[in-house]
């Protein structure tokens, strides 16, 4: 059973479109991170959110942590081909220091 | 220096070979990790080292043997692997084990391992 479920699993969109990726759990997390991974490379940290209801913006990317700290979303505005990659959410719980990765969302932005 | 460096980038080994994967960071991070990632799957935790001591072994088979010679280096010794062990092996580090979740992990580019 995957503790962190991401949806959609795969998304193919045209350049310029907007999209939202969801990361959901029935468990509470003390913090949640988003990573992007390109083929043949390691994941790169995009953002960490720690407060319920927190919203962080990184250029065209907007990250939100749910009020109950059980879910998060990543919204990309005006997607570009350079946004193509595997997006991973990862959560840390107070009871365990282990970082738990979500199932991943593979994004393809077509020129 | 804000990187985690992994060598080699690619490795092909036979089932009777012994090889080692190396990981190095000079960010002063005191927690280092080995992850295994199969194609189209998220990374799976294998080992955690905190202050050069093994803190977590996620029931990894003994054919994988981690070693932390000092606070900047992490090795993964491989022996008698199986073809199903073929994967991308990722090393990561964080400031320390307890706050890694809040401060984020820095990952290396990985070693693509193929067992033949």
Boltz contact constraints between the chains, C-beta under 6 A:
constraints:
  - contact:
      token1: [A, 31]
      token2: [B, 101]
      max_distance: 6.0
  - contact:
      token1: [A, 31]
      token2: [B, 102]
      max_distance: 6.0
  - contact:
      token1: [A, 33]
      token2: [B, 104]
      max_distance: 6.0
  - contact:
      token1: [A, 41]
      token2: [B, 109]
      max_distance: 6.0
  - contact:
      token1: [A, 42]
      token2: [B, 90]
      max_distance: 6.0
  - contact:
      token1: [A, 42]
      token2: [B, 107]
      max_distance: 6.0
  - contact:
      token1: [A, 42]
      token2: [B, 108]
      max_distance: 6.0
  - contact:
      token1: [A, 42]
      token2: [B, 109]
      max_distance: 6.0
  - contact:
      token1: [A, 42]
      token2: [B, 110]
      max_distance: 6.0
  - contact:
      token1: [A, 43]
      token2: [B, 107]
      max_distance: 6.0
  - contact:
      token1: [A, 45]
      token2: [B, 104]
      max_distance: 6.0
  - contact:
      token1: [A, 48]
      token2: [B, 104]
      max_distance: 6.0
  - contact:
      token1: [A, 50]
      token2: [B, 102]
      max_distance: 6.0
  - contact:
      token1: [A, 88]
      token2: [B, 42]
      max_distance: 6.0
  - contact:
      token1: [A, 92]
      token2: [B, 101]
      max_distance: 6.0
  - contact:
      token1: [A, 97]
      token2: [B, 97]
      max_distance: 6.0
  - contact:
      token1: [A, 97]
      token2: [B, 98]
      max_distance: 6.0
  - contact:
      token1: [A, 99]
      token2: [B, 101]
      max_distance: 6.0
  - contact:
      token1: [A, 101]
      token2: [B, 42]
      max_distance: 6.0
  - contact:
      token1: [A, 101]
      token2: [B, 43]
      max_distance: 6.0
  - contact:
      token1: [A, 104]
      token2: [B, 42]
      max_distance: 6.0
